[in-house]
Amino acid sequence: MSDRSGFEPELGGDLRQNALFVDETVCIGCGHCAHTASSTFFLEEDYGRARVIAQDGDEEDLVQEAIDTCPVDCIAWVNYNDLNKLEEARKHQIIQNLAIQKKPRVLGSKK
C-alpha cells in the first residue's frame, strides 16, 4: 500500500507548495546533506555536487537539518511551480568538476 494520497504536487495536487533545489554552482560537494538525508540527496558522480533525488525522500525535519547545516547555503526550498524553470536553467550552466575521483586509484598504476 502506498503512502501517497494523490495530492502531491508531482501528481498535480497541492499538498506541498515547496520543493527542494540545490544550486550546484555553489555546492562544494561536502556530502553532508547526503549523509543527513540520504533518501533525499545524493552526490552526483560526474561533478561531485549534491542533487535532490526524491522530493519526499526523508521527513521534513531531517531535510531541514541538511539545509540548515549546509556550509555554503546551496540548498533551498523553492516554489514547486518554479522547480521546472530552475532545472531547465541548470542545463545551461557550466559546472566545474570538483576533481573527486569516482574510484580510488593506486599510485603508480596506469589506470
N, C-alpha and C positions, 0 to 999 in steps of 0.2 A: 504494500500500500504506500502511495506517495504522500509526502508531507506538503505537496503543492496544493494550493487552493484554486488555481486558475486565475487569480487576481494579480499575479506577479507581473511587473512591467514587461518582461520579455515575452509574456504571453498576451500582452495587450491590456493588462489590468493596471491598477494604480496603487497597489499595496505598498510599494516602496517608491518614494518620489526621487530618491537619490541613488547614484551609482558610484562605484569606486573607479578612480582613474589614477594611473601612475605616469608622471611626467618623466619619461625615460631620458630626456636630455639633461635632467637634473640628477637623476638617480646615480649613486656611486657604487651600486652592486654589493652593499654590505651584507645583504641577505637576512637582516633582522626581521623584516616583515614576513618573509617566507618561513622563518623559524617560529615566529609568534602565531601566525595564522596560516598554516601550511595548506589548508584546503581552499584558501582564497588567493594567495600569492605564490609565485614561483620565480626563479631566476632564469631568464631567457638565455638559452645556450649560446647563440651567436654573438651577442653583445655583452652578456653578463649583467643585465639590468633586470629589475623587478617588473613583473607584469601580473595583472589580475587574470586568474584562470576561471574563477567562479564568483559571480556577484553575491551569491548566497552560500558560499563555502563554509564560513565559520559564523559563530554567534557574533552579533554586532559589537558587544563589549570587547571581544578579543580582537576584532578588526580595528576598533577604535584605539586599542592599546598599540597595535602595529603602527597606526597613523601617528599617534602622539609621540612615539619613541623613534620615529624615523629621523636620523641625524641631519638630513637635508630637506626635510618637509616636502618630499616629492609626491606624496600620496594625498589625495583629496577626495572628499565627497563632492560630486557634481550633479547637476540636474540630470535625471535619467534621459530626458529628451535631448540633452547636449552631448551625450556619450558618443553617438554615432559620428557627430561632427568632429569631436576630438580624436576619435580613432581614425577617421579619414585624414585629418591633418597630420597625424603621426606618420602616415605612409610617405609623406613628402619631406620628412625631417631627416637630416643627416645625423646619425647617431654613431659616435665613435666607439669602437670596440675597447673594452676596459682591459684587454690583454689577459683575461682569465682563461687559462687553458682548460679545455674540456676534460682531458685525461692527463694525469701526471706523466712527465717524460723523464726518463733516466738520463742523467748527464752522460755524455759520451755516446749515446745511442744515435743511430742515424734516422730514426723516426721521430 
